Amino acid sequence: MDRNIEADCRKLASAFFDNLQFEYSYEYGSLGTDCKRPFGNSNVEADILDIIGWKPEGDDGDGACYASWQKEYANDLFRVKLIPFLQKEWKRASLAVTL
């Protein structure tokens, strides 16, 4: 697999920020995203792979079908790599403003 993880994280970050909203259901409120956005609620890995522009491996008769290794990459990208990427980018942007 020859993927640019940083570029893929940047695409997911863009989808995250496009769906950032104020959530009223807590005491004072909170910033966050709807848990179904930007990925929906059924095939989250496929939604992630669509966002990063990865083509499905095949067709299972019901439409596009991603390979298990592609789904594992999407899962790792979202659950492991995205938050550190967002934190790093935010810190870098914050430092640039203060300099």
N, C-alpha and C positions, 0 to 999 in steps of 0.2 A: 504494500500500500504506500503510495507516494502522495500524501495529502499535506497541505500547508495548514497546520493546526491553528496558527495565529490568524490566518485569513478566515478559516472556518469559525473561529471564536468571534471574530469581528462581525461576521454575518449574523451570528446568533445574538450578539450584543445589540446590533441594530434592531433586530426583531424584538428583543427585550425592551429597549428604550421606546420603540414605537408603541408598545403596549403598556408603558408605565402609567399608573393612575393613582389617585388618592382613594384609599379604602376607608369607608366610614364605619365599618363594623367593629371597630375597637374603641377603647375609651377616648383617646384623643385623636385617633385616626392613624393611618400608616401609609407610607408609600410602598407600592408594590405592583404586581401584575395579577390579573385574573388568572387563576390556576389553569384555566383552559386556553389561555392566550400566551404566546402565539401558536401553541401546538395542538389545540383541540383536546379531545379526551379519549380517543381510541387508539390510534397508531402513532404514538408520540415520536418514536424513532423515525418513522417515514416522514413525518412533518419536519423533523430536524434535518433529515437528509435532503428533503425538498428545498428547505431554506438555504442550505449550503451548496445546492446545485449539483448534488450527486445523482447520477442516473441509476435507476434500478437494474439489477442483474438480469431480470427476466420478467415473465408474465405468468401468474399462477392460474389464469383463466378468469379471475375476478379483477384483473388489472395489474398494475405494477407490483413487482415483488422484489424486495431487497433481500440480499443474502444475509445470513446470520452474522457474518463478520462485519458487514456494513452497519447492522443494527447495534452491534457491540461498540463500534466506533462512535456512533451517535450517542449511545448511552454514556460512554466515558467522556465524550466532549461536553455533554450537558451536566452530568453529575460531578465530574472531577475537575475539568479544565476551565469551564466558563467563569466560575466565581473568582478564582485567582486571576484570570485574565481581566475581568472587570475591575478588580481591586487595583491591579497594577496600572491599568490604563487611567483610572480615576486619579490615582496618586501622581502619575506623570503629568496629567492635565492640570492638577492642582498646583504642582510645583512650577509648571510653566507660567501660571498666572501670577505667582508670588515673586518670580524672578524679575 
